[in-house]
Amino acid sequence: MIRFLCVFLFSLGMLFANVEDLHFKRLIAFWKDQQYHILKPQIETFLDKFPTSTHHKMAKTMLAQLHMMDHSFALAIEIFESIPNLEDDPNAYELYLEALFQNKHYKKVLEKIQTIIEDTHYFSKTQHLLHLKTQSQLQLFVSQPHDEKISPLKEIEKDLAQIKDEKYVIHALKAGLYIAQALDDTKKSIKYAKELAFCVEDKYEYLFIEAIETAKIDSNLSILKLKKLAKFKHPFQEKALYNLLVLLFNEKKYEDIIELKLFIKNFAKEDVPLFELYLAHSYLELKIYKKAKEQYKQVLHLPLEQEQKKTALVHLAICCFLTEDESLFAYALKNLKTDFPNEEKYKELTFGYAKLLVKNKLFYKAQKTFEELLVFETFEKRNAVLLELAMLYFKQNEYTQCLSKAKDYLYHASCLTDQESLPVLQMYLSCTMKLDQKQAINNLEHLKTLGKKLPQDFCENLDYALATLYFETHAFKKAHPLLIKLENISQKFSGNVHYLLALIEKKDLISFTHHLEMAVRENAYVDKHVEIHKNLFNAYLKLSQNKESLPSTHFQKGQDLLDVATQHLLCAFEKDPHSIKKDNLLFLADFLYKKTKTHPDLLSKTQHVFTILLKEHSLENALEFDLKDKLCKLYKWQNKINQYIES
């Protein structure tokens, strides 16, 4: 501002001959000697004493400048506006515009500049006027970004490009940087930041901005730039470290975060908790679980924000699950529940904790924990909790509790055909079969009426269990259709199904023998095979007595039913010779004796039958003699008479 007045004074070229001039000359001397504290009252006195002086305009301009030096811009503006025809003096008018700008009258600056911008007197002032214009436009945009009257940023940018004067170029570059950032023009933002870093003494601010803007287009390059800034002590080192930390974490460069431990003392105090938290996250992501766990424990002793504390507790719990640290897991859950009672992840973590208890065979504690989770009706893993509880109770033979959880699971499950549901269904069935028969039937019938599709394999199990219960409770009319259905579709229960059908259809000897034959073939009810063979013997014996009434397709052509019957009696004898009644043994002995003559391979079996009869049954003398005689002939036939005598 002083430079404008000096130009004016030197261009005056006059001598002071009178008192007024001498007084004014004195003011000029004070100004040149920079005795501004004396000058202001002297000017005010001069203006009062010589109101019509030809130096009046110059004195007011000097006084306005003194107020500007004191940052009393409102007083300076008031004085400038009291000067008539101020716009005729480009230097004074420029000072007036500067005072308006400094007092934040940006709209007024723009209005005034618009009236003089084409005036030839102001051509030499273009750079300063462009500076005032662009800075005023920018300030208006910052304060009122949605005001339609404010010049768009693109237009301001064009004017800024015309500013070349070194006095204003740094302001222009800063404005250009602001505009580029506002327009989200990353490349221009980087360009302006680089130029400013080259121009200004405090370059680190703009090197920092350059690094941050670079992250938008090349994160790796930005990381390199931030690493350089993080190594040295300067006003932006803390910011560089913070942004480097966040960028590394977002880019999943966890090893680099661990390396930042070397600079922990250079972080801003308020950023240390975040660094320690990200360090723990890095260990976790790198699967260094024990270090991660210890780091989260350490983080919890720092002055954390609530969200950071919650994150630390959640991840500490995860690490405890992965390292099977049951006691610390319990500590993390307790604090999470106390400090963050509405945290959704608490339920998921508690589920994991209960699973860990099961793994460590702490079954009672696991049951209690799982039961607590059932309070949360909307917990997405509620059915998984029910499954775990059902399995726990089943393992401990608490079948009533197991059945209760299985029922709850089956009722709430949207689908019962998945792999997860199958063990629940099997436990439900197993527990049900341990109840009294009436209650068991009710449970199984209820399951069939749920209206949900069941796995095919389980459907067979269910139908067979229900058919068995119906059979055991003599509800044969209910059992029969289920058994017929299973006969057609089930391989697993085929033999058992045929056996039960045989017992239900025993009045129909053809069906009876068919189903019993199938039961034997499928090796069903092995403990009942002796009884089955006896039943088949009796059935075939009866059928042989009325063979004419049998369907021609039922037995093989030329098949001797008496022979078939005897074969089953022989099977029963071979499995348990002592269970055969005397009459049937006599029948078997007679039949085999006749057969042995033509089938020598039956000799040993025939001998065995005769021996059991003679040793274990009381016989009439004549019958006994007859049997011994026949047995003797059997041995003789095989040249074994000596063996018989010795026995």
VENJOGI-V591633 format. One line per field, one symbol per residue. phi: phi as a letter, one per 40 degrees, with the letter a starting at -180 (. if undefined). psi: psi as a letter, one per 30 degrees, with the letter a starting at -180 (. if undefined). burial: + if it has 24 or more other ideal C-beta (glycine too) atoms within 12 Angstrom, else -. A space follows every 50 residues. Layout:
phi=???
psi=???
burial=???
This chain:
phi=.cccccdcccccfbbbbbcdcccccccccdcccfcccccdcccccdcccb cbcccdccccccccccccccgccccccdcdccccfcccbdcccccccccc cccgccccdccccccbdccccbdccdccccccccccdccccccbcbcccc dccccccccccccbcccbcccccccccccccccfccccdccccccccccc ccccdccccdccccdcbacccccccccccccbcadbccccccccdccccc cfccccccccdcbdccccdcccdcccccccdcdcccgccccdccccdcdc cccccdccccdcccccccccccbfccccdccccccccccbcbcccdcccc ccccccccccgcccccdcccccccccccccbdcccccccdccccccgccc cdcccccddcccccabcccccdcccccdcccccccccccccdcccccccc gbcbddccdcdccccccccccccgcccccdccccccdcbbccbdcccccc ccccbccccccdcdccdcccccfcfdcbccccccccdccccccccbcccc ccccbccgccccccdccccccccccacccccddcccccccccdcccdbbd ccdcccdcccccdccbbcbcdcccccccccccccccdbfbccccccc
psi=eeeeeeeeeffehlkjfaeeeeeeeeeeeeeeghiffeeeeeeeeeeeei fgkfgeeeeeeeeeeeeeeggieeeeeeeeffkkheffjeeeeeeeeeee efggieeeeeeeeefffgkffgefgeeeeeeeeeeeeeeeeefifgjffk kleeeeeeeeffjfkfffeeeeeeeeeeeeeeghjeeeeeeeeeeeeeel eifeefeeeeeeeefffjeeeeeeeeeefffljlfgeeeeeeeeeeeeee ghieeeeeffffgeffkkeffeeeeeeeeeeeeeeggieeeeeeeeeeef glilleeeeeeeeefeeeeeefghieeeeeeeeeeeeefifgkefeeeee eeeeeeeeeggieeeeeeeeeeffejegkfgeeeeeeeeeeeeeeggiee eeeeeeeeeeefkfkgfleefeeeeeeeeeeefflleeeeeeeeeeefgf gkklkeeeeeeeeeeeeeeeefggieeeeeeeeeeeeffkeegeeeeeee eeeegffjeeeeeeeeeeeeeghlhefgeeeeeeeeeeeeeeeffhfffk kffelkkgkjeeeeeeeeeeeeeeeifffkleeeeeeeeeeeeeeeefif ffeeeeeeeeeeeeefkklleeeeeeeeeeeeeeeeeghheeeeee.
burial=+--++--++-------------++++++-++----+--++-++--++--+ --+-+++++++++++++++---+-+++-+++-+--++-++++++++++++ +++-+++-++-++--++----+--+++++++++++++++++--------- +-+--++-++--+----++++++++++++++------++++++++++--- ---++++++++++++---+--++-+++-++-----++++++++++++++- --++-+++-++-++-++---+++++++++++++++---+-+++++++-++ -+-+---++++++++++++++++-++-+++-++-+++--+--+-++++++ ++++++++----+-+++-+++-++----+-++++++++++++++----+- ++++++++++-++--+---++++++++++++++------++-++--++-+ ---+---++++++++++++++------+++-++--++--+--++++++++ ++++++--++++++++++++-+-++--+++++++++++++++++------ ----+-----++++++++++++++--+--+---++++++++++-++---- -++-++++++++++--+---------++-+++-++------------
